[in-house]
Amino acid sequence: MLTLKLITEETDKVIRGLEKKCFPGAKEAVEKAINIDKERRETQQKLDAILAESKKYATQIGQLMKSGQKDAAEAAKAEVAKLKETAAELQQKFNEAGEALNRHLCTIPNIPYENVPEGKSAENNRVVKSSLRECTETDTVGNWTTVPENTEAKLPHWELAKKYDLIDFDLGVKITGAGFPVYKGKGARLQRALINFFLDEARKSGYTEIMPPTVVNAASGYGTGQLPDKEGQMYHCEVDDLYLIPTAEVPVTNIYRDVILDEKDLPIKNCAYTECFRREAGSYGKDVRGLNRLHEFSKVEIVRIDTPEHSKESHKEMLEHVEGLLKKLELPYRILLLCGGDQSFTSSICYDFEVYSEAQKRWLEVSSVSNFDNYQANRLKCRYRRSSDKKTTLCHTLNGSALALPRIVAAIIENNQTSEGIRVPKALVPYCGFEMLDNKMD
């Protein structure tokens, strides 16, 4: 969440940032936070004064008792009792104000960086790079018409999956429900190949692999901002009050909750493969066909914990890493800088990677790479001790998909169709053990 220091010292900047993010009632929300904090501070001052007065009376009582002035001592004790009662009331008021302030701050999103473009929706996202052509500052999703030049008829991945017996969507419905596909044969091996390829590439880039739990407690969901913002999108195990993770970002980042790190150990670079679970409530239509939008899917995540001074460089390195994966998979891609209105609740800046679906004639998001500044770290109480003066300060947290598998699989299947089957990208052949996705036994 936003720090009180930022809200109180750079109020206009915060309001402008919230307005860029299209947050309704930005000014009112900031003013409410300031007023609650003011009330809390005033209560603290009154409490401190009462406690100081009680301390003076305690000293006087001892002196009066020594001098034999019992009546005066008893009167002083009565005053102390009244002061204690008042102090208890003030302490309760102070605690309630603190809880109210924390609840309110949790409803205010992070503010975007200055270079984040204005805009209300995905149409305003800026296309900053593409494998298809050079981009300009005027390129947006709304005016982007460039697509790969290919006039061959293409089947969608859900038809190809059935044709080559790679994925069974109906069987998934039978076992669980819609959005839980069953991967079979070479389809399952392609999934495993992609997971191992992504993890190996992350290791080569200096990331330490983590194998975290796929269920987390509410404190972990709160720490990374899924709670209380997105509880309706998470699967909740009510008996044990645990949540199925929507991304490995949640458990991996929470490793550093309530931790003070040493500056010399930063940046910390972790990667993790997990299954991910999302209710995707309200999704319907063509966007949910086949692998386009699932309730359970595989993903490799990269996470960094860094200093404020170096986090932008870390973000750049993460973007280059994800782009390198798409190049090795030989997929047509574009990179979007999200506008303020299309950013997530917790991010300061976010780039989306999209691959082109030849059969569906549309771009599919396969990764989001975000810098959260100190927004998550403030919720997590994730800090580091500076080498120069030994003072502690909030870290910056970053994460990105590297990569999410369903739409990558869809793009590979749709973009590599041949008369003999589906060609496997060269980088994956050593992991798969075959060069074609087809009906032949291997």
Secondary structure, 3 states (H helix, E strand, C coil): CCCHHHHHHCHHHHHHHHHHCCCCCHHHHHHHHHHHHHHHHHHHHHHHHHHHHHHHHHHHHHHHHHCCCHHHHHHHHHHHHHHHHHHHHHHHHHHHHHHHHHHHHCCCCCCCCCCCCCCCCHHHCEEEEECCCCCCCCCEHHHCCCCCCCCCCCCCHHHHHHHCCCEEHHHHHHHCCCCCCEECHHHHHHHHHHHHHHHHHHHHCCCEEECCCCEEEHHHHHHHCCCCCCHHHCCEECCCCEEECCCCHHHHHHHHCCCEEEHHHCCEEEEEEEEEECCCCCCCHHHHCCCCCCCEEEEEEEEEEECCCCHHHHHHHHHHHHHHHHHHCCCCEEEEECCHHHCCCCCCEEEEEEEEECCCCEEEEEEEEEECCCHHHHHHCCEEECCCCCCEEECEEEEEEEEEHHHHHHHHHHHCECCCCEECCHHHHHHHCCCEECCCCC
